[in-house]
Amino acid sequence: MRFLSLLFRNRLAAMGAVVLSLIVLLVLLIPVLPLQDPDVTNTADRFLPPLSEGHLLGTDHLGRDLLARLLYGTRLSLAVGLFAALIAGTIGSAVGIVAGYFGGRIDNVIMRGIDMLMAFPYILLALAIVAALGPGLLNALIAVAAVNIPFFARNIRGITVGLAGREFIDAARLSGMGHGRIILTELLPNVLSTIVIAMSTTVGWMILETAGLSFLGLGSQPPQADLGSMLGEARSSMITNPHTSIVPGIMIFLIVMSINLLGDGVRDALDPRLRSGALARPQARTMVRRKAPLPADDGKGLLNIQRLETQFHVGKRVYRAVNDVSLHVNAGECLGVIGESGSGKSVTALSVMGLVASPPGVITGGAVRYEGEDLLAAPYESLRKKRGEKVAYIFQDPLSTLHPLYRVGDQLAEAIQVHHRVSDAEARAKAIELFRSVRIPNPESRIRNYPHEMSGGMRQRVGIAMALANDPDVIIADEPTTALDVTVQAQILSLLDDLRRERGLAIVFITHDFGVVAQLCDRVAVMYGGRIVEQGTTTDILDRPAHPYTKRLMACVPELGGGKRELAAIPGLPPIVSDLPPGCAFAPRCHKATPACREGEIALDGGDARAVRCIHPEEEIA
């Protein structure tokens, strides 16, 4: 059911499935339908037009009923296409898996043979095979299957080569598993979805190829009918009696189009990257569908997030990732946003400049104001110009942010030239200056490095340099030190703090590390379940946490030199944002929870300097 629901979310695939199902249903009902014998001739009824008495679709040049021949021919063409795909897919996939798994000489011998087959035009190769075997539908099926084996072998071999060097294959070898068992139990399950997708998208093509051979008289032989032979017999009367060629032509079109559309839907439904989201390419900016009136501009901060709501619509489920979040940051200030994974920190940050993937992401409420302008309502061109120039991002993984095939200096120069008309020499000089400002040694030579030639800390410095390339006013740093060792992390934090003070940057620093918050941030906002549960100055939050979640989160941090103590892990798991509990989302995990905590809306009480969303706080606040 899960597969079908994902498949039918793609409307074109659903339409293809419906059309193909109707065709298959008609073919299966042939024994019970009142059809005439498709091979009985009656020259007295030659070329009867459609809707003639006793002949719904008319007759052909020998007076044979076109409806009967169409349904019988469709059944034959579908069977041939399906069996050809199964044969080609099975043999080609087996060849590809063996070549990719063993590699070396076996791979070279097999793939050179495949290359020789692919060197011939496939239709000429099919004609040569049929000429050698003789005309006939079975021989046409063999020819079509044979010419498509290289397609499957090439695709599956490429995937297998990547899998054969993975750790789980090495572990299987070390455990004593033989080659056959590894191929059947470890490799095949990992490539099976690709095989199914390839077969589903090539069945239509194989039906066309078989029809082409029958059209040339090399496939089905008279009086046997398939769609290709029906077209071949009708070509001499195409002008005088066009219905004899239009009827099988439309059926071929419907079959091939429905199979191709359904194949695309199957590919998307089986792809784990698309299976969890919408089956569509993300838009250039996050979709905005605000239901409530815009909150009035309160004039807070350089960047002001007001009552922001961001959701993910996946099928019938709605994930409320960000729910009524209000934050602001001033020039020269660092605001820390802290919370467990899945609390909504990154989605909040990406919503600022419309970078949440849409579909499935939708901003359903609130406003994001930069210098008073609502970015959510700004035209796309205005928003695109502000990305990187006014508001810049430093992402968590610099290796995935940087393009692996371009030198880091070229990528930095491109970031500059997108927003400013400068020459290549000026952009290069600015890139060197930025590398020097982020403490990269020998910047003149390092700008020619590729990302893989740099360490994690150096790549993160490149990411910071790209964020600074256009002198932005606001930097949003999404856990930029998570993957770094302690020494490099300290250097990066020190660098960001120095840049903030030198340039007057406003920084929104997303993290789950209270040590980072203590070192860098002026104010802190604690998030849980897509909402702000506590906010205040760093000193107040660290010295006197008011929300039980904040206190329990801090208790999980180990202290050096503090003696032995048990790390107090928070029981339970964070809430599922598609099914948030009523009242306080932290109540199921809170030791102070009462029935009142599970009823109604709990407001964020307090002012900008200090606020908490709790009716039983650990510390009373003014």
C-alpha positions in Angstrom: 0.0 0.0 0.0 2.9 2.4 0.8 4.3 1.8 -2.7 0.9 2.4 -4.4 0.3 5.6 -2.4 3.7 6.9 -3.5 3.1 5.8 -7.1 -0.3 7.5 -7.4 1.1 10.8 -6.0 2.7 11.2 -9.4 -0.4 12.1 -11.5 1.2 11.2 -14.9 2.2 7.8 -13.5 -1.3 7.3 -12.1 -2.7 8.1 -15.5 -0.3 5.7 -17.2 -1.3 3.0 -14.7 -5.0 3.5 -15.3 -4.6 3.4 -19.1 -2.4 0.3 -19.0 -4.7 -1.4 -16.5 -7.7 -0.9 -18.9 -5.7 -2.3 -21.8 -4.6 -5.4 -19.8 -8.2 -5.9 -18.5 -9.5 -5.9 -22.1 -6.8 -8.4 -23.1 -7.6 -10.7 -20.2 -11.3 -10.6 -21.0 -10.8 -11.8 -24.6 -12.1 -15.3 -23.9 -15.5 -13.9 -22.6 -15.9 -11.0 -25.0 -18.2 -11.6 -28.1 -15.3 -11.2 -30.6 -15.2 -12.7 -34.1 -12.4 -15.0 -35.2 -9.4 -12.6 -35.9 -8.1 -14.8 -38.8 -11.4 -15.4 -40.7 -11.4 -13.5 -44.0 -14.4 -12.1 -45.9 -13.4 -10.2 -49.0 -17.0 -9.0 -49.5 -16.6 -6.9 -46.3 -13.2 -5.3 -47.2 -12.3 -2.0 -45.7 -15.5 -1.4 -43.8 -15.3 1.8 -41.9 -15.5 2.0 -38.1 -19.0 1.7 -36.4 -20.2 -0.6 -39.2 -22.7 -3.2 -38.3 -21.0 -6.1 -36.6 -17.6 -4.4 -36.9 -17.0 -1.7 -34.2 -13.6 -0.7 -35.6 -14.2 -1.7 -39.2 -12.4 -4.3 -41.2 -9.0 -4.7 -43.0 -8.0 -5.5 -46.6 -9.2 -9.1 -46.2 -12.4 -8.3 -44.4 -11.1 -9.4 -41.0 -12.6 -7.7 -37.9 -10.1 -5.0 -36.7 -11.4 -5.1 -33.1 -10.7 -8.8 -32.7 -7.3 -8.5 -34.4 -6.4 -5.4 -32.3 -7.1 -7.2 -29.0 -5.4 -10.4 -30.0 -2.4 -8.4 -31.4 -2.2 -6.3 -28.3 -2.0 -9.4 -26.1 0.7 -10.8 -28.3 2.7 -7.6 -28.3 2.5 -7.1 -24.5 3.6 -10.7 -23.9 6.5 -10.4 -26.3 7.6 -7.0 -24.8 7.4 -8.3 -21.2 9.2 -11.6 -21.9 11.9 -9.7 -23.9 12.4 -7.3 -20.9 12.6 -10.2 -18.5 15.2 -12.1 -20.6 17.3 -9.0 -21.3 17.1 -7.8 -17.7 18.0 -11.2 -16.2 20.9 -12.0 -18.4 22.2 -8.4 -18.6 22.0 -7.9 -14.9 23.7 -11.2 -14.2 26.5 -10.3 -16.6 26.8 -6.8 -15.0 26.9 -8.1 -11.4 29.6 -10.7 -12.2 31.8 -8.2 -14.1 31.5 -5.5 -11.4 32.0 -7.8 -8.5 35.1 -9.7 -9.7 36.7 -6.9 -11.6 40.1 -7.2 -13.1 40.5 -9.6 -16.1 37.0 -11.0 -15.8 35.6 -7.5 -16.0 37.8 -6.5 -18.9 36.9 -9.6 -21.0 33.1 -9.3 -20.3 32.9 -5.6 -20.9 35.0 -5.6 -24.1 32.4 -8.1 -25.4 29.6 -5.8 -24.4 31.4 -2.9 -26.1 31.6 -4.9 -29.3 27.8 -5.5 -29.2 27.2 -1.8 -28.5 29.4 -0.8 -31.4 26.7 -2.0 -33.8 23.5 0.0 -34.3 20.9 -1.9 -32.3 18.3 -2.2 -35.0 20.9 -3.5 -37.5 22.0 -6.0 -35.0 18.4 -7.1 -34.4 17.9 -7.5 -38.2 21.1 -9.5 -38.5 19.9 -11.9 -35.7 16.5 -12.4 -37.2 18.1 -12.9 -40.6 20.3 -15.6 -39.2 17.5 -17.3 -37.2 14.7 -16.8 -39.8 11.5 -14.7 -39.6 9.1 -15.4 -36.8 7.8 -13.9 -33.6 9.9 -16.1 -31.3 13.1 -15.2 -33.2 12.1 -11.5 -33.1 11.7 -11.8 -29.3 15.2 -13.3 -29.1 16.7 -10.6 -31.2 15.1 -7.8 -29.2 16.2 -9.3 -25.9 19.8 -9.8 -27.2 20.3 -6.2 -28.4 19.1 -4.9 -25.0 21.4 -7.1 -22.9 24.3 -4.6 -23.1 22.0 -1.8 -21.8 21.3 -3.7 -18.6 24.9 -5.0 -18.3 26.4 -1.5 -18.5 24.0 0.0 -15.9 24.2 -2.8 -13.3 27.9 -3.2 -13.7 28.4 0.5 -12.9 26.4 0.2 -9.7 28.0 -3.0 -8.7 31.5 -1.6 -9.0 30.6 1.0 -6.4 29.1 -1.5 -4.1 31.9 -4.2 -4.4 34.4 -2.0 -2.6 32.0 -1.2 0.3 32.7 -2.2 3.9 29.7 -4.6 4.1 31.1 -6.7 1.2 34.5 -6.8 2.9 32.8 -7.9 6.1 30.9 -10.7 4.2 34.2 -12.0 2.7 35.9 -12.0 6.1 33.0 -13.9 7.6 33.7 -16.8 5.2 30.9 -16.2 2.7 31.5 -17.5 -0.8 31.3 -15.5 -4.0 27.9 -16.9 -5.0 26.4 -16.2 -1.6 27.7 -12.7 -1.5 26.3 -11.9 -5.0 22.9 -13.4 -4.1 22.5 -12.1 -0.5 24.6 -8.9 -0.4 24.8 -7.4 -3.9 21.5 -8.5 -5.6 19.2 -6.9 -3.0 21.1 -3.6 -3.3 20.7 -3.5 -7.1 17.3 -5.1 -7.4 15.4 -1.8 -7.4 17.6 -0.5 -10.2 16.9 -3.7 -12.2 13.1 -3.3 -11.7 13.3 0.3 -12.7 15.3 -0.4 -15.8 12.9 -3.2 -16.9 9.8 -1.1 -16.3 11.2 1.7 -18.4 12.3 -0.5 -21.3 9.2 -2.7 -21.8 7.6 0.0 -24.0 10.8 0.3 -26.0 11.0 -3.4 -26.6 7.3 -3.4 -27.8 8.3 -0.8 -30.3 11.3 -2.7 -31.5 9.2 -5.9 -31.9 6.5 -4.0 -33.7 9.2 -2.6 -36.0 10.5 -6.0 -36.9 6.9 -7.3 -37.5 6.3 -4.2 -39.7 9.2 -5.3 -41.9 7.8 -8.8 -42.1 10.4 -10.4 -39.8 8.2 -10.8 -36.7 4.8 -12.4 -36.6 3.8 -14.2 -39.8 0.3 -14.3 -41.4 -2.3 -15.0 -40.3 -1.0 -14.3 -36.8 -1.5 -10.7 -35.8 0.4 -8.3 -33.6 0.4 -4.6 -33.7 3.5 -4.3 -35.9 2.2 -6.7 -38.5 -1.2 -4.9 -38.6 0.6 -1.7 -39.4 2.7 -3.4 -42.1 -0.4 -4.9 -43.7 -2.2 -1.5 -43.6 0.6 0.6 -45.2 -0.6 0.1 -48.8 -4.0 1.5 -47.9 -2.9 4.2 -45.5 -4.3 7.0 -47.7 -7.5 5.4 -49.0 -8.5 3.6 -45.8 -6.6 5.3 -42.9 -8.5 3.6 -40.1 -6.6 0.3 -40.8 -3.4 2.0 -39.7 -4.8 4.5 -37.2 -6.3 1.8 -35.0 -3.1 -0.2 -34.3 -1.1 3.0 -34.3 -3.2 4.5 -31.5 -2.9 1.3 -29.5 0.9 1.3 -29.8 1.0 4.9 -28.7 -1.3 4.3 -25.7 0.7 1.2 -24.6 4.2 2.7 -24.9 3.2 6.1 -23.3 1.4 4.4 -20.4 4.3 2.0 -19.8 6.8 4.8 -19.9 4.8 7.1 -17.6 4.3 4.1 -15.2 8.0 3.3 -15.4 8.9 6.9 -14.3 6.5 6.6 -11.4 7.9 3.2 -10.4 11.4 4.7 -10.5 10.4 7.6 -8.2 8.5 5.4 -5.8 11.4 3.0 -5.4 14.0 5.7 -5.1 14.7 6.2 -1.3 15.7 9.8 -1.9 12.3 10.7 -3.4 10.3 8.2 -1.5 10.4 10.3 1.7 9.5 13.5 0.0 7.6 14.8 -3.0 8.1 13.3 -6.4 9.2 16.6 -8.0 12.2 18.8 -8.4 12.4 21.4 -5.6 11.5 25.0 -6.6 14.0 27.8 -6.5 12.5 29.1 -3.3 10.4 27.7 -0.6 6.6 27.8 -1.3 4.8 30.4 0.9 1.1 29.8 1.8 0.4 32.0 4.8 -3.0 31.5 6.2 -3.0 33.9 9.2 -2.5 37.7 8.8 1.1 39.0 8.8 2.4 40.0 12.2 3.0 43.7 12.5 6.6 44.8 12.2 7.9 45.4 15.8 11.2 46.8 14.6 13.4 44.4 16.4 16.9 43.6 15.2 18.6 43.6 11.9 17.1 40.2 11.1 13.7 39.6 12.7 11.9 36.3 12.5 8.2 36.7 13.6 5.9 33.8 14.4 7.4 31.6 11.7 5.7 28.4 10.7 7.3 25.9 8.3 5.7 22.5 7.5 6.4 19.5 5.3 3.4 18.1 3.4 4.1 14.5 2.6 1.0 12.8 1.2 -1.7 13.2 3.8 0.8 13.8 6.7 1.8 17.3 7.8 5.1 17.7 9.7 5.1 20.9 11.7 8.9 21.4 11.7 8.8 25.0 12.8 5.8 26.2 14.9 5.4 29.9 15.9 9.1 30.7 16.2 10.1 34.3 16.9 13.8 35.3 17.0 15.8 38.4 16.3 19.5 39.3 16.1 21.2 42.7 16.1 24.3 43.9 14.3 27.5 42.7 16.0 25.5 40.2 18.1 25.7 36.4 18.1 22.4 34.5 18.8 22.8 30.8 19.7 20.0 28.4 18.7 20.4 25.1 20.6 18.4 21.9 20.9 18.4 18.2 20.0 18.5 16.9 16.5 15.1 17.3 14.9 14.0 20.2 17.1 13.7 22.6 14.0 16.9 24.6 14.2 18.1 24.0 10.7 14.6 24.3 9.1 14.3 27.7 10.9 17.6 28.8 9.4 16.8 27.6 5.9 13.4 29.3 6.0 15.0 32.7 6.4 16.1 32.9 2.7 13.6 30.4 1.3 16.0 27.5 1.0 13.7 24.7 2.4 13.1 22.3 -0.4 9.6 22.8 -1.9 7.9 20.4 -2.3 7.5 19.1 0.4 8.4 22.2 2.4 5.8 25.0 2.8 6.0 28.2 4.9 2.5 28.6 6.3 2.8 31.6 8.6 4.8 34.4 10.0 7.3 36.8 8.6 11.1 37.1 8.1 12.2 40.8 8.1 15.6 42.0 7.0 15.9 45.7 7.7 12.1 45.9 7.9 11.5 44.1 4.5 9.5 40.9 4.6 11.7 38.4 2.7 8.9 35.9 2.4 6.9 38.3 0.2 9.9 39.7 -1.7 10.2 38.9 -5.5 12.5 36.0 -6.3 15.1 38.2 -8.0 15.3 40.4 -4.9 15.6 37.4 -2.7 18.3 35.8 -4.9 20.4 39.0 -4.8 20.2 39.0 -1.0 21.4 35.4 -0.7 25.1 35.5 -0.1 25.3 39.3 -0.3 23.2 40.4 2.7 22.5 37.0 4.4 25.1 34.3 4.0 25.2 30.7 5.3 28.0 28.4 6.7 26.8 24.8 6.4 27.7 21.8 8.5 29.5 19.7 5.9 31.8 21.8 3.7 32.7 18.8 1.6 29.1 18.5 0.4 28.8 22.3 0.0 31.9 22.6 -2.3 31.8 21.3 -5.8 34.3 18.4 -6.1 35.3 19.1 -9.7 36.2 22.8 -9.3 39.1 24.5 -7.5 38.2 26.2 -4.3 39.5 29.5 -5.6 37.3 29.3 -8.7 34.3 28.6 -6.5 35.1 31.6 -4.3 35.6 33.9 -7.3 32.3 32.7 -8.7 30.5 33.6 -5.5 32.0 37.1 -5.8 31.2 37.6 -9.5 27.6 36.5 -9.1 26.9 39.7 -7.1 29.6 42.1 -8.4 30.9 42.9 -11.8 34.6 42.4 -11.3 37.3 41.0 -13.5 38.8 37.5 -13.0 42.0 39.1 -11.7 40.1 41.2 -9.2 38.0 38.2 -8.1 41.2 36.1 -7.7 42.8 38.9 -5.6 39.7 39.1 -3.4 39.7 35.3 -3.0 43.3 35.4 -1.8 42.5 38.2 0.6 39.6 36.3 2.0 41.7 33.1 2.4 44.2 35.2 4.4 41.5 36.7 6.6 40.3 33.2 7.6 43.8 32.1 8.5 44.5 29.8 5.5 48.3 29.5 5.1 49.9 30.1 1.7 46.6 31.4 0.1 48.2 32.0 -3.3 48.8 28.3 -3.7 45.8 27.0 -1.8 43.3 28.7 -4.1 44.3 26.1 -6.7 43.4 23.2 -4.5 40.4 20.9 -5.0 38.2 20.3 -2.0 39.5 16.7 -1.6 43.1 18.1 -1.2 42.2 20.0 1.9 41.5 18.9 5.5 38.1 19.2 7.1 39.2 22.3 9.0 40.6 24.0 5.9 37.4 23.2 3.9 35.4 24.8 6.7 37.5 27.9 6.5 36.8 28.0 2.8 33.1 27.8 3.6 33.5 30.7 6.0 35.4 32.7 3.3 32.6 32.1 0.8 30.1 33.3 3.4 32.2 36.5 3.9 32.9 37.0 0.1 30.3 39.7 -0.3 30.5 41.4 3.1 27.1 40.2 4.4 25.4 41.8 7.3 24.1 38.4 8.7 25.7 35.0 8.8 23.7 31.9 9.7 26.1 29.2 10.8 24.4 25.8 10.9 26.6 23.6 13.2 29.8 24.5 11.3 32.1 22.8 13.9 30.3 19.5 14.5 32.6 17.3 12.3 35.8 19.0 13.4 38.3 18.0 16.1 38.5 20.0 19.3 41.6 22.0 18.3 40.2 23.0 14.9 36.8 23.7 16.4 38.4 26.2 18.9 40.2 27.9 16.0 37.0 28.2 13.9 35.0 29.6 16.9 37.8 32.1 17.6 37.9 33.1 14.0 34.1 33.7 13.8 34.2 35.7 17.1 37.1 37.9 15.7 35.2 38.5 12.4 32.1 39.4 14.2 33.8 42.0 16.3 35.9 43.4 13.3 33.0 43.6 10.8 30.0 44.0 13.1 28.4 40.9 11.8 25.1 39.5 13.1 25.6 35.8 13.6 22.9 33.1 14.1 24.8 30.1 15.4 23.0 26.8 15.4 24.5 24.1 17.6 23.8 21.4 20.2 26.9 22.1 22.2 26.6 24.3 25.3 30.3 24.8 25.3 30.2 26.5 22.0 27.3 28.7 23.2 29.3 29.7 26.3 32.3 30.7 24.2 30.6 32.6 21.3 27.0 33.6 21.9 25.5 36.7 23.6 22.0 35.4 23.7 20.5 31.8 23.5 17.2 30.4 22.3 16.5 26.8 23.2 14.2 24.8 20.7 12.2 21.7 21.3 9.6 20.1 19.0 9.7 23.0 16.6 9.2 25.8 19.2 11.2 28.1 21.4 10.9 26.8 24.9 13.4 29.3 26.5 15.4 32.3 25.6 17.6 34.8 27.3 21.2 36.0 27.7 23.9 33.3 27.7 24.7 34.0 31.3 21.1 33.7 32.5 20.5 30.5 30.6 23.7 28.8 31.7 23.6 29.9 35.3 19.8 29.7 35.9 18.0 27.5 33.3 14.3 27.9 33.8 12.8 25.2 31.5 13.2 21.6 32.7 14.4 20.6 29.1 17.2 23.2 29.2 18.3 22.0 32.6 18.3 18.3 31.5 20.1 19.1 28.3 22.8 20.9 30.2 23.1 17.9 32.6 24.1 15.8 29.7 27.2 17.8 29.1 30.4 16.3 30.7 32.5 18.6 32.9 36.3 18.3 32.9 37.8 18.4 36.4 34.5 18.2 38.1 34.9 14.8 39.6 32.9 11.7 38.9 29.2 12.1 38.2 26.6 10.3 36.2 25.6 11.8 32.9 21.8 12.3 33.2 20.4 11.3 29.9 17.0 12.5 29.0 14.5 9.6 29.0 12.4 9.0 26.0 12.6 10.4 22.5 11.8 13.8 20.9 8.2 14.1 19.7 7.1 13.3 16.1 6.2 16.7 14.7 3.4 15.2 12.5 1.7 14.2 15.7 2.6 16.6 18.5 1.0 16.0 21.9 -1.4 18.6 23.3 0.1 21.1 25.7 3.8 21.0 26.3 5.7 18.8 23.8 8.3 18.0 26.5 5.7 16.8 29.0 6.1 13.0 28.2 9.8 13.2 29.1 9.6 15.8 32.0 9.9 14.8 35.7 7.8 17.8 36.7 4.9 17.3 34.3 1.3 17.5 35.7 -2.0 17.0 33.9 -2.1 20.8 33.3 1.0 20.5 31.2 -0.9 18.3 28.7 -3.8 20.6 28.2 -4.2 23.7 26.0 -1.6 26.1 24.6 1.4 27.0 26.8 2.6 30.5 26.0 6.2 31.8 26.0 6.0 34.0 29.1 8.5 36.8 29.7 10.1 39.5 27.7 12.9 39.7 25.1 15.6 39.5 27.7 14.2 36.3 29.4 11.3 34.1 28.5 10.2 30.5 29.2 7.4 28.3 27.9 6.6 26.3 31.1 4.0 26.4 33.9 6.4 24.7 36.3 9.8 26.4 35.6 13.0 25.5 37.5 13.7 29.2 38.1 11.2 32.0 38.5 11.9 34.8 36.0 10.9 38.4 36.1 
